[in-house]
């Protein structure tokens, strides 16, 4: 168990918690929706990073990197909409 991988899990939990908190304040606001998408992307990226640290073979590592990439794309799209 790697400390760096555990940091990814903490980052995932924190980012989705903050995103849900912001979204719960005004669910109909466009800014709040965009921040939710941004937070979900960061969470997805962090979960991929967490599992990448624990992968046992190349197939698991490749799947984790694909999740990482999807998270990075969603994060960038959410941030672009947020700003």
N, C-alpha and C positions, 0 to 999 in steps of 0.2 A: 504494500500500500504506500503510495507516494504522497508526500505532503502537497506537492504541486497539483496532483489530481484532486485531492480533497478541497483545495482552494477553488477549483472549478465547480465543485458541487455547492460550496458555500456561495459562490458568485451566482450560480443558477437560482438558488433559493432566494437570495437577496433581490436579484433583479426582477423576478416574477412577483415577489411580494410588494415591492415598491410600485411596479407597474399596475398591479391590481388595486393597490391603495389609491393611486392617482386616478385610475379609471372609475373607481367607486364614488369619487367626489362629484363627477359630472359625466355619467355614461353617455349622454347625448352630444357632448362637445367633441368637435372634430380633433382638437388638439389632444384631448384625453385618449381618444381612439388611436391616434397616431403614436402616442407614447406607449400605449399598450402593445402595439405591434412592435415597436422598438424594443421594449422590455422582453417580449416573447422571443425576439430574435437573439438577444443577448443570452437569454436562458437556454435556448436551443444550442447556441454555440458553446456555452459552458458545459452543458450535458454531454455534448460530443467530445469536448476536451477531457471531461472526467472519464468517460469510457475509453478514450484513446489511451489514457495512462494505464488502464487495467487490461488492455487487449493482450491476449495470449498468442495470437498468430496474425498473419498478414491479412486474412479475410476480415477479422474483427477490427483491425486497425483501419482498413480501407473503408469499412462501413462507418466507423467513427469519424473519419476524415470527411466523408460525404455529408454526414450530419453537421459537422463543423462548417462546411462550405455553405450548406443551405442556411444555417444560422447567420453566417456572415452576410449572405445576400438579403435575408429578411431584415437584419439589423440596419443595413445601409438603406434599404427601401423605407423602413419605418422612420429612420432619422431624416431622410430627405423629405418625407411628408410632414414630419414634426416641425422642421425649421421652415 
